[in-house]
C-alpha cells in the first residue's frame, strides 16, 4: 500500500508540475517527507538576509498614493508620458529615491536612475526597475511594483545591514507603454542604443500634433537638443538587470489553487493512513500558506511583431450590388483575420500567439459595402524563426486574398519585429536560490507580454520575477496584486540583488 501511495504522490508532482513548498516552519513537511519517502526541502543556513523584513504597510501606501496621480478617477489609473500627472509622478519617485539615500540622475528623455554605491564602485552595477506610465483606464500595479518594489528592496537590504560590493541601481524607465507616441519601451529602447528610434523621434508627433521633443521639453527634458545619443548605454554597462512585475496572466494564481487542493488531498490521506495528530488549524494554515507563495522565474520574453494591413475595394450600395460583382474590402479583412488564427495554430507551439487588435472599415455604414479596411496584427513567440514564418504566411495570405477578391493590398507594413530575449542562466539560478532560501514556491515560465527587460537584455544579462495577480487582470481598473505577494516578490528581488552584487 505504501509503495502505491508513494507512486501516487510522485505522479501528482510530475503530472501537475507542482512547485515544492519549502517552509521550514510548516508542520506538514515532516508528514509529507515520511509519507512520500522523499525530502521536501534541504536545510538552509540562516543569516540576516534570510529574515528580510518588508515594510508592507508603507509600500502599499506608496502604491495607493502614486495611483492618485492619474488623469482619470479611481479605481482606474491613466498616466500618459510627459503629462502633468506624469511629471508629478516622476517627482514622487525621485523623492522616494532620495529618502532611501540613493544618488539620483535623469537622462535626456527622463529615464530616472537611483544608485546605491557599492564598496567597489568601479565594477559594473547590478540594476533593477520598471515603469510607472499607465495606459488609459488601467490599474495601479503594472510596472509600479517594479519601481516602488525595487526602492523597497534597497531599503530592505539597508535595514538588514547588507553592504553591496557592486553598486545597486534602480531605474524608472520612460514610456514603456505606447499610448502617446505609438512606441513601446521608448526609454529602454534608447538605452539599448536604438539609432533608428532616435532619428524617428525627430519627426514623431502625438494625436494632437505635438512633437515628441515639445512634449519632452514641457516635462523638463531634451534641453532644447534633438540629439538623443547621450541616452545610449554601452553593452556591459550593468552586470545584471532584474525586473519585478505582476504576471499579467492567470498561471501563478490558478496553479496556486490547483496545487494547493491536490497537495491538501495528499496531506489528508497521509494524516488518515498514518494516524498523525494533525489539527484542523494546521491544515488551514498550511493551505493558506501554499496559496500565497507562488513566484514566477521568467526564462524568456516573447517579442511581438506588429503588422499594419490595408485593403481597398470598390464599395457600393449593400442592396444594389450583387454578391458575384463585389470587391468587398471588409470581407478581405475578415478572411485575413481568420488566416492569422489558422497560421498561429498551425505553428505547432502553444507559445505562438496572434491577435487582430484593430479592424476598421470605411465608410462604416450598415447599408454600404466597405471600400476600405485596416487591420493591425500582433504576433508573438519566444522562437523568432517560428514567429517570422507566421508573419510570412500572413503576408502571402494577404496577397492571395487581394487577388482572389479583386481588392488592392495597399499596405502590408511590419512596424516592428523585435527578437525575443532569453533570461541569463546565472540570474535565474540566483532567483531560484533566493526563493528556496526564503521558503517560497516558484515555477519557471515565459513572459508573453512586452517589458523593458526585453531591451535591457541587449545591454546586460537579464532576468524577471513574476508575482500573481488577481485573475491575471491587467491594463484595466480591476488589476490587483495582494500585498503579501508583492512583499514576497520584493524579498526575492532583494536577496537576488544581494547575491549578484557580491558576484
ABEGO torsion letter per residue (X at the ends): XAAAAAAAAAAAAAAAGBBBBABAABAAAAAAAAAAGBBABBBBBBBAAAABBBBAAAAAAAAAAAAABBABBOABBBBBBGBAAAAAAAAAAAAAAAAAGBBBBBBAAGBBBBBBBBABAABBBBBBEBBABBBBGBBAABGAAAAAAAAAAAAAAAAAGBBBABBBBBBBBBGABAAAAGBBGAAAAAAAGBAAAAAAAAABBBAAGBBAAAAAAAAGBGGGBABAAAABBBBGABABBBBBBBAGBAAAAAAAAAAAAAAAAAAAAAAAAAGBBBBAAAAAAAAAAAAAABBBBBABBBBBBBBBBBBBBAEEBAAABBAAABBBAAAAAAAAAAAAAAAAAAAGBAABBBBBABBBBOAGBAABBBABBBBBBBBBBABAAAAAAAAAAAAAAAAAAAAAAGBBBABBBBABBBBBBBBBAAAAAAAAAAAAAAGBBBBBBBBABBBAAAAAAAABBBBBBBBBBBGGBBGBAABBBBAAAAAAAAAAAAAAAAAAAAX
